[in-house]
Amino acid sequence: MKKIYFLAAMFFFASNASANVYAGNSATPSSGKSPQTLAGGDVQLLSVKLTKFMVAGDQTMIKVTLKNNGTTNITSVELNWNDGTGDHKQRVVAYLNVGQQREIAHPVPLTADGSVIETKNVTVTVTQVNDGPDTNPADNTQQAPISIVSQSISKKVIFEEGTGTWCGWCPRGMVALDAVNQQYPDDQISIAVHNNDPMVLAPYNAGAAFSGFPGMNVDRELKGVDINPNSIGNYVTTRKQLLSPAQLTGDFSITGSTLSANVNAKFLINNPNTNYRLAVVIVEDGVKGTANGYRQSNYYSGGGNGPMGGFENLPNPVPAAQMVYDHVGRALLGGYNGEVNSVPAAITDGQNVGYTFEYTVPAEYIKDNIHAVLLLIDSSDGTILDGAKLTKTNLAVNDTKANAAEYTIYPNPAKTDFNLKFPANGTYTVTVYDMNGREVKNSGAVNVMNKTALLTIKLLPGKYFVNISKDGKSVTKDLLVK
């Protein structure tokens, strides 16, 4: 049987006239032999992947994951997709040994006509295996929806980083999030999901299900990917091109210990059968602690494992007094999978869906450092379709005007950036609000050296308030933008 397999592989690879995709193989096709045919096999179609949201003229490749459930090695399959406009059958070279699974692409892309704002199912079927019928065709068909959007809005990329203070390699993840927030502050949202340390949020840790640390899930579609300071930005540049099915907005306020988040999704699609949900993640920057659990294990100490954002110059472990943790996921409002019934099953283009979440902020959290992130989740596959940072509508009430003179903004008026002079080095949170108290720029945790920091702004001309907080105390300075 092994000899016949090699002869057949040669024939299909060398002489087939239809469009083929070579998906890789542990055995290489031979040449110079007469063609022969393998017996039919049993392929299972595990999943279908395509771009979920498109505008007129967009194209998407249809990718499928296949598994060989039979007793015969497979060299080719015939794939067909149909979106209601007709069949698209193609023979595809696809080498799968017994028990093996892999992803292959249909060579004919799907093009969105966009004449109607609609959602339709694309049906994908394995119609032949090894140029013959599948011995078990019952598991050969799956459907995937595709929606035409009325407006092209790019999504924000959601990074969920798996980390822990016990993890000696996890400084790599911290440095990576710092890098991507500096390079792409407005195109992504970063959340640190802690494991087995004082900052752990058990439902978040369980839902993310990282297999190793540091780990990273991107939009909960790419799971367990490498978190590398030098390449994390590539996920932003590629995935921010994906379209969102809704425009997400909202705000939150904290009164006493009660946080109230009012969120809205304005949908840009027609779909009579969604399974979408809304969720809000509460995130805190500038988290510190004095217990041993806040010490950070650091395998980069001494530089033997290369430079890592300054961690090579710190001890192992880094004392708790020297550690500040940002992007810490503190609460899941609506749960990891989103709030049930927060989005109706049938949605129409232009429809606004609102929801209110409430949360009691623990006394030990620093309210000035709290942020809220809105997620739109497709609960049919668990992926995050889009996200948004919610606007904070109330300024800090513990503004200390007596210390305001210790901070200086220059130039003021500013145009695209300004310098901020601090009374001492350290980690500060800097947030800019408009005249209505709405958050318009959040610089997150600013690590101040030499008592100064340069902050970039992209704001319309007018008057703004710059709120600077540290250790539970804050001041607010006026800023004019010209």
C-alpha positions in Angstrom: 0.0 0.0 0.0 2.9 2.4 0.7 4.2 2.0 -2.8 0.8 2.7 -4.4 0.5 5.8 -2.2 3.7 7.3 -3.6 2.7 6.6 -7.2 -0.7 8.2 -6.7 0.8 11.2 -5.0 3.1 11.7 -8.0 0.2 11.6 -10.4 -2.0 14.1 -8.6 0.9 16.5 -8.0 2.4 16.5 -11.5 -0.5 15.9 -13.9 -3.7 17.4 -12.4 -4.9 20.3 -14.6 -7.2 21.9 -12.0 -6.2 24.5 -9.4 -4.3 22.7 -6.7 -3.1 23.7 -3.2 -0.2 21.8 -1.8 -0.8 21.6 1.9 2.4 19.9 2.9 3.1 16.2 3.6 5.4 13.9 5.5 6.0 11.9 2.3 7.2 13.6 -0.9 5.5 12.8 -4.3 7.7 10.8 -6.6 7.9 11.1 -10.4 8.3 8.9 -13.5 5.7 6.3 -12.5 2.4 5.4 -14.0 -0.7 6.9 -12.4 -2.8 4.9 -10.0 -5.8 5.6 -7.8 -6.0 5.3 -4.0 -9.1 3.9 -2.3 -11.6 6.4 -1.0 -11.1 7.6 2.5 -12.9 9.2 5.4 -12.4 12.9 5.9 -14.1 15.0 8.6 -14.6 18.7 8.0 -13.8 20.2 11.4 -14.2 23.9 10.8 -14.6 26.6 8.2 -12.8 30.0 8.5 -13.5 33.1 6.4 -13.7 36.8 6.9 -17.0 37.5 8.8 -17.7 41.0 7.7 -17.1 42.5 4.3 -18.0 45.5 2.1 -18.8 45.4 -1.6 -15.9 44.1 -3.7 -14.0 42.6 -0.7 -12.7 39.0 -1.2 -12.0 36.3 1.4 -10.3 33.0 1.1 -12.3 30.1 2.5 -10.1 27.9 4.7 -11.1 24.5 6.1 -9.6 22.3 8.7 -9.8 18.6 7.7 -9.0 15.4 9.6 -8.3 12.0 8.2 -10.5 9.6 10.2 -10.0 6.7 7.8 -7.5 3.9 7.4 -6.1 5.2 4.1 -3.7 8.1 3.5 -5.3 11.0 1.6 -3.7 12.9 -1.3 -6.6 15.0 -2.5 -10.0 16.2 -1.8 -12.7 18.0 -3.8 -14.1 21.0 -2.0 -17.2 22.9 -2.9 -18.5 26.2 -1.5 -21.9 27.8 -2.2 -23.2 31.1 -0.9 -26.4 30.9 -2.8 -24.9 32.0 -6.1 -23.8 28.5 -7.3 -21.3 25.8 -6.7 -17.6 26.3 -6.7 -16.0 22.8 -6.9 -12.3 22.4 -7.0 -9.9 19.5 -6.6 -7.3 20.3 -4.0 -4.1 18.4 -3.4 -4.1 17.8 0.4 -1.8 15.3 2.0 -3.2 13.9 5.2 -1.8 10.7 6.8 -4.2 8.6 8.9 -5.2 10.5 12.0 -3.7 13.7 10.7 -5.5 17.1 10.5 -4.5 20.4 8.8 -5.9 23.6 7.4 -6.2 24.0 3.6 -7.6 26.8 1.4 -10.1 26.6 -1.4 -8.4 28.2 -4.4 -11.4 30.3 -5.5 -12.0 33.3 -3.2 -15.5 34.5 -2.4 -16.3 38.1 -3.6 -18.9 40.2 -1.8 -21.2 41.9 -4.3 -22.6 44.2 -1.6 -25.8 45.0 -3.4 -27.8 44.1 -0.4 -26.9 44.6 3.3 -27.5 41.0 4.3 -26.1 38.1 6.2 -26.0 34.7 4.4 -24.5 31.3 5.1 -21.7 29.9 3.1 -22.0 26.1 2.8 -18.7 24.2 2.4 -18.7 20.5 1.6 -16.0 17.8 0.9 -17.5 16.2 -2.2 -14.8 13.7 -3.0 -11.8 12.1 -1.3 -8.9 10.6 -3.3 -11.1 11.2 -6.5 -13.8 9.0 -5.1 -16.7 9.1 -2.6 -16.1 9.6 1.1 -16.9 6.5 3.1 -18.7 8.6 5.7 -20.1 11.8 4.1 -22.2 12.6 7.2 -19.4 14.8 8.6 -18.4 16.5 5.4 -20.5 19.7 5.5 -20.4 22.9 7.6 -21.7 26.4 7.3 -20.2 29.8 8.2 -22.0 33.2 8.1 -20.8 36.2 6.2 -22.3 39.7 6.6 -22.2 42.7 4.4 -21.7 45.9 6.5 -23.2 49.2 5.6 -20.2 51.1 6.9 -16.5 50.3 7.0 -15.2 50.6 10.5 -12.0 48.9 11.5 -12.0 46.9 14.7 -9.7 47.4 17.7 -7.4 44.5 18.4 -7.8 43.0 21.9 -4.7 41.5 23.5 -5.2 39.3 26.6 -1.8 38.5 28.1 -1.4 35.5 30.4 1.1 36.4 33.2 2.0 35.7 36.8 4.5 37.1 39.3 5.8 33.5 39.8 6.7 33.3 36.1 10.3 34.2 35.4 9.8 34.7 31.6 6.7 36.9 32.1 8.6 40.2 32.1 8.7 39.6 28.3 5.0 39.9 28.2 5.0 43.2 30.2 7.6 44.6 27.9 5.6 43.6 24.9 2.5 45.3 26.1 4.5 48.4 26.9 5.9 48.4 23.4 2.5 47.9 21.6 0.9 50.6 23.7 3.6 53.1 22.8 3.5 52.2 19.1 -0.3 51.7 18.7 -2.1 53.4 21.6 -5.4 53.8 19.7 -5.6 50.6 17.6 -5.5 48.0 20.4 -6.5 47.4 24.0 -4.3 45.4 26.3 -5.4 43.4 29.3 -3.2 41.4 31.7 -4.8 38.2 32.9 -2.9 37.1 36.0 -2.4 33.5 37.1 -1.7 32.1 40.6 -0.7 35.4 42.1 -2.4 38.1 44.3 -3.9 39.7 41.2 -5.5 36.6 39.8 -9.2 36.9 38.7 -10.2 33.2 38.7 -13.0 33.4 36.0 -10.7 35.3 33.7 -7.8 32.9 34.2 -10.1 29.9 33.6 -11.7 31.4 30.5 -8.5 32.4 28.8 -7.0 28.9 29.5 -3.4 29.8 28.6 -1.3 26.7 28.0 1.9 28.5 28.9 3.2 31.7 30.4 3.7 34.3 29.2 0.9 33.6 26.8 -1.4 35.7 24.6 -4.8 35.4 23.1 -5.6 37.9 20.3 -9.3 38.7 19.9 -9.8 35.2 21.4 -9.4 33.9 17.8 -5.6 33.4 17.8 -4.9 31.6 21.0 -1.6 30.9 22.8 0.4 32.9 20.3 4.0 34.2 20.9 4.1 37.4 22.9 7.3 39.1 21.5 8.1 42.8 22.1 9.6 42.9 18.6 6.7 41.4 16.7 3.5 42.0 18.7 2.8 45.1 16.6 2.3 42.8 13.5 -0.9 41.5 15.0 -2.2 45.1 15.1 -1.2 46.0 11.6 -2.9 42.9 10.2 -6.0 42.5 12.3 -7.0 46.2 12.6 -7.9 45.9 8.9 -10.8 43.6 9.8 -14.2 45.2 9.9 -16.5 45.6 12.9 -20.2 44.8 12.7 -21.0 47.6 15.1 -19.8 51.0 16.4 -19.2 50.6 20.1 -19.4 53.6 22.4 -20.1 54.2 26.1 -19.0 55.8 29.3 -18.6 54.9 33.0 -18.6 56.8 36.2 -17.7 56.0 39.8 -19.8 57.3 42.6 -18.6 56.2 46.0 -17.8 52.6 45.4 -20.3 52.0 42.6 -19.1 51.9 39.1 -21.8 52.3 36.4 -21.1 51.6 32.8 -23.6 52.6 30.1 -22.7 51.0 26.8 -24.1 51.1 23.2 -23.6 49.1 20.0 -24.9 50.7 16.8 -25.0 47.8 14.4 -24.0 48.0 10.8 -25.4 44.7 9.5 -28.7 42.9 9.0 -28.7 39.5 10.7 -31.9 37.7 11.9 -30.0 35.1 13.9 -27.0 36.4 15.9 -25.5 35.1 19.0 -23.7 38.2 20.1 -23.2 39.4 23.7 -21.8 42.5 25.4 -19.3 42.4 28.2 -17.2 45.0 30.2 -13.8 44.3 31.6 -12.6 46.4 34.5 -8.9 47.1 34.2 -6.6 48.8 36.7 -3.1 50.4 36.1 -0.4 51.1 38.6 -1.2 48.1 40.8 1.3 47.6 43.6 1.6 45.5 46.8 4.0 44.8 49.6 3.5 41.1 50.1 5.9 38.6 48.7 3.3 37.6 46.1 3.9 40.9 44.3 7.6 40.1 43.8 8.3 39.4 40.1 10.3 36.4 39.2 12.8 37.5 36.6 14.9 35.2 34.4 16.3 38.1 32.5 18.3 39.3 35.5 21.9 39.8 34.8 21.5 39.8 31.0 22.2 36.2 30.4 19.0 35.8 28.4 19.4 39.0 26.5 18.0 42.5 27.1 14.4 42.8 28.1 13.2 46.4 28.6 15.4 47.0 31.6 14.6 43.8 33.5 18.1 42.6 32.7 19.3 45.3 35.2 16.9 44.2 38.0 17.4 41.3 40.5 15.6 38.0 40.5 13.1 38.2 42.0 12.3 41.9 41.6 11.3 43.2 45.0 7.6 44.1 45.4 8.6 47.7 46.2 10.1 48.1 42.7 7.2 46.5 40.8 4.2 48.3 39.3 1.6 46.2 37.3 -0.5 47.8 34.5 -3.5 46.6 32.5 -4.6 44.3 35.3 -7.9 42.6 34.6 -9.9 43.2 37.8 -13.5 42.2 37.0 -15.6 40.6 34.2 -19.0 42.3 34.0 -21.2 39.9 32.1 -18.8 37.1 32.6 -16.0 35.8 30.3 -18.5 34.9 27.6 -20.6 38.1 27.8 -24.0 39.0 29.2 -26.8 36.6 28.0 -29.6 38.5 26.2 -27.6 41.8 26.1 -27.9 41.8 22.3 -31.2 40.6 20.6 -31.0 37.7 18.2 -32.3 39.7 15.3 -30.5 42.9 14.6 -30.9 45.4 11.7 -28.6 48.0 10.1 -28.6 51.2 12.2 -30.1 49.5 15.3 -28.8 50.8 18.7 -28.5 48.3 21.4 -27.8 49.7 24.9 -27.0 48.0 28.2 -26.0 49.1 31.7 -23.4 47.3 33.9 -22.7 48.0 37.5 -19.8 47.0 39.7 -18.7 47.6 43.3 -15.1 48.8 43.3 -13.1 47.3 46.2 -11.7 49.8 48.7 -8.1 48.7 47.9 -8.4 49.6 44.2 -7.2 53.1 43.1 -10.3 54.6 41.4 -8.2 57.1 39.4 -6.5 54.1 37.8 -9.6 52.2 36.9 -10.6 51.8 33.2 -13.5 50.0 31.6 -13.3 48.1 28.3 -16.4 47.2 26.3 -16.3 43.9 24.3 -18.7 42.6 21.6 -18.4 38.8 21.7 -19.7 36.2 19.2 -20.7 33.5 21.6 -21.1 31.0 18.8 -17.3 30.7 18.6 -16.2 32.8 21.5 -14.3 35.4 19.5 -14.2 39.1 20.2 -15.6 41.0 17.3 -14.6 44.4 18.5 -13.8 46.4 21.7 -13.8 50.0 22.9 -12.4 51.9 25.9 -15.2 53.6 27.7 -15.1 57.3 28.5 -14.8 58.2 32.1 -17.4 60.9 32.8 -16.5 62.1 36.3 -13.2 63.7 37.2 -11.4 62.6 40.4 -12.9 64.2 43.4 -9.7 64.2 45.5 -8.1 66.9 43.4 -5.4 68.5 45.6 -4.9 72.1 44.4 -2.3 72.7 47.0 0.1 70.5 45.1 -0.9 71.7 41.6 2.0 74.2 41.6 4.5 71.3 41.7 3.4 70.2 38.1 4.1 72.3 35.0 2.7 71.9 31.5 4.7 73.4 28.6 4.3 74.6 26.0 0.8 75.7 26.8 -1.0 76.3 24.5 0.2 73.0 22.9 -0.3 71.6 19.4 0.6 67.9 19.0 2.5 67.3 22.2 3.4 68.8 25.5 6.0 68.4 28.3 4.8 67.6 31.8 7.2 68.4 34.7 6.6 66.3 37.9 7.8 67.0 41.5 9.5 63.5 41.6 10.3 60.5 39.5 7.9 57.5 39.6 4.9 56.1 37.9 2.0 58.4 37.3 -1.4 58.1 35.5 -2.1 60.9 33.1 -5.6 61.4 31.6 -6.9 64.2 29.5 -10.6 65.3 29.8 -12.7 67.7 27.7 -14.8 70.6 29.1 -17.7 68.1 29.7 -15.6 65.8 31.8 -15.3 63.1 29.1 -12.0 61.2 28.9 -10.4 62.0 25.5 -6.9 60.8 26.0 -5.5 58.2 28.4 -1.7 57.9 28.5 -1.9 55.1 31.1 1.0 54.6 33.4 3.7 57.1 32.6 7.1 56.1 34.0 8.8 59.4 34.8 12.6 59.8 34.6 14.4 63.1 35.2 11.1 64.5 36.5 9.7 65.2 33.0 7.7 63.3 30.3 6.7 64.1 26.8 3.1 63.3 26.0 1.6 63.2 22.5 -1.9 64.5 21.8 -4.2 64.4 18.8 -7.0 66.8 19.9 -9.2 69.4 18.4 -8.4 73.0 19.4 -9.9 74.0 22.7 -9.5 73.8 26.5 -8.9 70.5 28.3 -8.1 69.3 31.8 -5.0 67.1 32.5 -5.5 64.9 35.5 -2.3 63.5 37.1 -2.6 60.8 39.8 -0.2 58.8 41.9 -0.7 56.8 45.1 -4.4 57.7 45.3 -3.9 61.5 45.1 -4.4 63.6 42.0 -4.1 67.1 40.6 -5.7 68.7 37.6 -4.0 71.2 35.3 -5.5 73.3 32.5 -4.3 72.6 28.9 -5.0 74.7 25.8 -4.7 73.0 22.4 -4.3 75.3 19.4 
